[in-house]
């Protein structure tokens, strides 16, 4: 499956889950800031991606899971270096470079771009994801 | 409760419930009343919002039951809502909810709404699919977020327990999940 095919399927998923138009779903579009996704939408997107690409997405593999609750990873609303290290390891499809400059947890939504979803699916398919 | 009886409950998979639409319900006296100014007669139509609520209760109880009511289940999203026909007094609504995907965070359900129009003996009863309602539920664990949830937010009240029991389904595990919300009854 080419990157264009993957993008196209993800675009369909996001149009369906978020009620946005095709043209709103650009590679750089951020799920929360630009496409107005809310927390339940992340679960919906995850479920729909599973159906679209015929693989299972374990909790915490696509989006950060429960990091906010762990004091080792988040202190005073900022992600600790240890927390950043952990996130980069678990979530290699996100680009943390700008987030690292000022790792306010409340701003983490800015890294959830459409491109990062494409990246995730590409990696998973390349790894021969079991259905 | 906006459902009257469960017909089917396959744990973790599917639930079917019915709601009889009755002229005795107050909501039908107001939706819509007669209008003397225009000479328009009363037009009792079961409001669509309660059809959505009926499906939410059917699907929500299915999702809660799937995990033995250990977690609060909250309706979080209506993904699809299509209703093509009104339900009127004397008809029965039948809700069929299935779980399409569930994990620790929540569940996605698909729902079909049918209308049963009762007929006299000897005639076949028309059953028409009148809509589709797909929803998403969130599993809310008190401890995870560190928040306390007030009692009235708890979807699974005694009314639902009575409903499941009177429909002939197992509710033995409900007591342990209730976390001593109610004073224990003296047992023999």
Interface residues (C-beta under 8 A of the other chain):
Chain A: X17 X40 X41 X43 X44 X47 X50 X59 X66 X69
Chain B: X76 X77 X79 X100 X101 X103 X104 X105 X106 X108 X136 X138 X144 X146
